[in-house]
Amino acid sequence: MPKVVVAGAGLAGLTAAISAREAGANVVLLEKGDRTDVGGNAAFSGGLFLFCYDGPADLTSITQDYEAGMWADRIEAPPYTTEAYTDELMAMSNGRADPQLVRALTNRSLDTVRWLTEKGVRFTFNRTVGAHVREGILHIPPGQILTSTGNGMSRGFEVIKPLVRRAEQLGVEFRWSTPLVEVLRSNGRAVAAAVGDDEPVPADALVITSGGFQANTELRRRYLGPEWENVKLRGTRLATGDGLTAALRAGAGEAGTWASCHSAAVDPTMPSPGCSEAAPPFPLHGFWLGVLVNRDGERFVDEGPGPWVKNYSKMGKAIMRQPGCEAYEIFDQRTAKRVADEFAGDAVPIVAATVPELAERIGTPADALVRTIKEFNRACQDSRTAKGITPPKSQDATPLDHPPFVAYHAVAGLTFTFGGVRIDPNGRALDPDGVPVPGLYAAGEATGGLFYGDYPGGAALMRAAVFGRAAGRTAAIEGSDSAGLESF
Ligand SMILES: Cc1cc2nc3c(=O)[nH]c(=O)nc-3n(C[C@H](O)[C@H](O)[C@H](O)COP(=O)(O)OP(=O)(O)OC[C@H]3O[C@@H](n4cnc5c(N)ncnc54)[C@H](O)[C@@H]3O)c2cc1C
């Protein structure tokens, strides 16, 4: 029986471990954190998966769970096709996403969601990502679909819990507080994981699923820029890039852009998460329902270029480019309640009866903020767009004229980095010439090649599951060919 060693117990690692075990391997799952850290970024995530489907039957084959109040006599869900998914990934990466990885992700997405449900993950229709009931019909906009069950914006731990249970049932051996520090090789083949002071863990195949480098201050400064040095993290503090840099030292090539990342607008008063089980929801406020202004009182970005799940990952980067790397999200009473109830979590709003008073409270020049809001209000049209101003607001534009006014302070929150190990669609780590590094595999945020400038919400969990599952299976099959041939 081949021995597969997986490094990192996030979603990519758990899916790799389960699929390697199902393919007949002995599996050791190394995790840098302790048991309370299990799940990596997925544990803090919104639990949204982006996958292709033909219509309501595909969706109801996955879920019977509805959010409270979401029951309907009928479901209307226009198809979300592989072509639509491909177009989104290509458009958001300015055509740079690796077509082979795009094809694998889109083609295997529905089957992988079904595979997750077989492992016990439960999905629901979720109104915060677009599902809504109107006249007895549940409407699902294409590609704004299911999340795992759970509460509010943080549902990801509900994905992780059943997978840990399933991995344990299958006999995956978890080793907590055991970080991979080096990939050891013999005759060019990965043959063991060095884990610090302990004995190296021998492997017929080694899968790197240790996440991105977003929690590494030095790598952030080097690749993203000095302004990212003190950024707030939205997810795991343990993704310091050790696994992916170890893979590069072992001969793997780089892929994707190292100079970009997924970064949302977040509240600076909210603590960055600690261990996964106690993770509080990390509020996003709901920028798309109001306007975003910088500390000079000026708007600087189209807050509604499309559905928020397709655009929120670039708002942190837009804020990072503003004076002081900060902004304010401004709402009036048309939207303040919805923002507070659905998106703001424990964040405390700043409230004022007039715009000049609000400006004083948040420390922006009152004349500038008054001018910005007046111009915005004048530009709002019946079609809920604000045109003829720079920048425009393309969606959800309603005048801010129902006081009291409400502001939330916002800074960039870093979700994950985009650069990583080069892989093929089966999760084999490739060298800079595109040749597989024998015995080495990778998946999830430790890899690059799919995301560049931006990212469609739900595609990261989907990527972790699709390629984690593929890498685990390939490692088990190819590891069995080499089992016994190489000894460490
Ligand atoms: C707040 C938030 C919300 C999100 N919401 C969504 C969403 O709704 N939909 C979506 O698609 N994506 C979402 N994402 C992104 C998504 O969660 C991640 O892309 C995905 O979970 C990555 O999985 P992964 O397994 O590759 O990495 P991770 O989940 O980061 O897992 C890496 C694991 O490796 C461990 N590790 C690190 N170094 C080592 C080492 N040297 N040795 C051993 N183990 C190591 C870490 O402790 C961690 O457990 C969100 C992320 C965050 C932070």
The ligand as an SDF file (V2000), in Angstrom:
LIG
                    3D

 53 58  0  0  0  0  0  0  0  0999 V2000
  -12.8650   35.0470    5.7620 C   0  0  0  0  0  0  0  0  0  0  0  0
  -12.7570   34.1750    4.5360 C   0  0  0  0  0  0  0  0  0  0  0  0
  -13.8930   33.9240    3.7780 C   0  0  0  0  0  0  0  0  0  0  0  0
  -13.8020   33.1260    2.6480 C   0  0  0  0  0  0  0  0  0  0  0  0
  -14.9520   32.7870    1.9960 N   0  0  0  0  0  0  0  0  0  0  0  0
  -14.8820   31.9970    0.9140 C   0  0  0  0  0  0  0  0  0  0  0  0
  -16.0660   31.5450    0.2720 C   0  0  0  0  0  0  0  0  0  0  0  0
  -17.1900   31.7500    0.7510 O   0  0  0  0  0  0  0  0  0  0  0  0
  -15.9290   30.8260   -0.8800 N   0  0  0  0  0  0  0  0  0  0  0  0
  -14.7070   30.5100   -1.4030 C   0  0  0  0  0  0  0  0  0  0  0  0
  -14.6500   29.8940   -2.4510 O   0  0  0  0  0  0  0  0  0  0  0  0
  -13.5670   30.8310   -0.7560 N   0  0  0  0  0  0  0  0  0  0  0  0
  -13.6280   31.5520    0.3850 C   0  0  0  0  0  0  0  0  0  0  0  0
  -12.4740   31.8580    1.0450 N   0  0  0  0  0  0  0  0  0  0  0  0
  -11.2040   31.2870    0.5600 C   0  0  0  0  0  0  0  0  0  0  0  0
  -11.1290   29.7980    0.8930 C   0  0  0  0  0  0  0  0  0  0  0  0
  -11.5150   29.6070    2.2280 O   0  0  0  0  0  0  0  0  0  0  0  0
   -9.7120   29.2580    0.6860 C   0  0  0  0  0  0  0  0  0  0  0  0
   -9.2470   29.5760   -0.5990 O   0  0  0  0  0  0  0  0  0  0  0  0
   -9.6180   27.7580    0.8460 C   0  0  0  0  0  0  0  0  0  0  0  0
  -10.2150   27.3480    2.0420 O   0  0  0  0  0  0  0  0  0  0  0  0
   -8.1400   27.3560    0.8060 C   0  0  0  0  0  0  0  0  0  0  0  0
   -7.9780   26.0600    1.2180 O   0  0  0  0  0  0  0  0  0  0  0  0
   -6.5200   25.4250    1.3370 P   0  0  0  0  0  0  0  0  0  0  0  0
   -6.7600   24.0980    1.9240 O   0  0  0  0  0  0  0  0  0  0  0  0
   -5.8010   25.5480    0.0720 O   0  0  0  0  0  0  0  0  0  0  0  0
   -5.7150   26.3780    2.3450 O   0  0  0  0  0  0  0  0  0  0  0  0
   -5.9610   26.6350    3.8820 P   0  0  0  0  0  0  0  0  0  0  0  0
   -7.4030   26.5310    4.1670 O   0  0  0  0  0  0  0  0  0  0  0  0
   -5.2870   27.8890    4.2490 O   0  0  0  0  0  0  0  0  0  0  0  0
   -5.2550   25.4230    4.6150 O   0  0  0  0  0  0  0  0  0  0  0  0
   -3.9000   25.3560    4.7940 C   0  0  0  0  0  0  0  0  0  0  0  0
   -3.6180   24.5140    6.0320 C   0  0  0  0  0  0  0  0  0  0  0  0
   -2.2280   24.2260    6.0620 O   0  0  0  0  0  0  0  0  0  0  0  0
   -1.7330   24.4220    7.3780 C   0  0  0  0  0  0  0  0  0  0  0  0
   -0.2950   24.6860    7.2510 N   0  0  0  0  0  0  0  0  0  0  0  0
    0.3390   25.8460    6.9660 C   0  0  0  0  0  0  0  0  0  0  0  0
    1.6590   25.6490    6.8910 N   0  0  0  0  0  0  0  0  0  0  0  0
    1.8700   24.3220    7.1070 C   0  0  0  0  0  0  0  0  0  0  0  0
    3.0380   23.4910    7.1470 C   0  0  0  0  0  0  0  0  0  0  0  0
    4.2590   24.0010    6.9620 N   0  0  0  0  0  0  0  0  0  0  0  0
    2.8860   22.1740    7.4030 N   0  0  0  0  0  0  0  0  0  0  0  0
    1.6450   21.6350    7.6450 C   0  0  0  0  0  0  0  0  0  0  0  0
    0.5090   22.3890    7.6380 N   0  0  0  0  0  0  0  0  0  0  0  0
    0.6240   23.7090    7.3410 C   0  0  0  0  0  0  0  0  0  0  0  0
   -2.5720   25.5740    7.9020 C   0  0  0  0  0  0  0  0  0  0  0  0
   -2.5580   25.5980    9.3100 O   0  0  0  0  0  0  0  0  0  0  0  0
   -3.9320   25.2310    7.3290 C   0  0  0  0  0  0  0  0  0  0  0  0
   -4.6530   24.3620    8.1690 O   0  0  0  0  0  0  0  0  0  0  0  0
  -12.5370   32.6100    2.2230 C   0  0  0  0  0  0  0  0  0  0  0  0
  -11.4030   32.8360    3.0010 C   0  0  0  0  0  0  0  0  0  0  0  0
  -11.5110   33.5950    4.1590 C   0  0  0  0  0  0  0  0  0  0  0  0
  -10.2780   33.8130    4.9880 C   0  0  0  0  0  0  0  0  0  0  0  0
  1  2  1  0
  2  3  1  0
  2 52  2  0
  3  4  2  0
  4  5  1  0
  4 50  1  0
  5  6  2  0
  6  7  1  0
  6 13  1  0
  7  8  2  0
  7  9  1  0
  9 10  1  0
 10 11  2  0
 10 12  1  0
 12 13  2  0
 13 14  1  0
 14 15  1  0
 14 50  1  0
 15 16  1  0
 16 17  1  0
 16 18  1  0
 18 19  1  0
 18 20  1  0
 20 21  1  0
 20 22  1  0
 22 23  1  0
 23 24  1  0
 24 25  2  0
 24 26  1  0
 24 27  1  0
 27 28  1  0
 28 29  2  0
 28 30  1  0
 28 31  1  0
 31 32  1  0
 32 33  1  0
 33 34  1  0
 33 48  1  0
 34 35  1  0
 35 36  1  0
 35 46  1  0
 36 37  1  0
 36 45  1  0
 37 38  2  0
 38 39  1  0
 39 40  1  0
 39 45  2  0
 40 41  1  0
 40 42  2  0
 42 43  1  0
 43 44  2  0
 44 45  1  0
 46 47  1  0
 46 48  1  0
 48 49  1  0
 50 51  2  0
 51 52  1  0
 52 53  1  0
M  END
$$$$
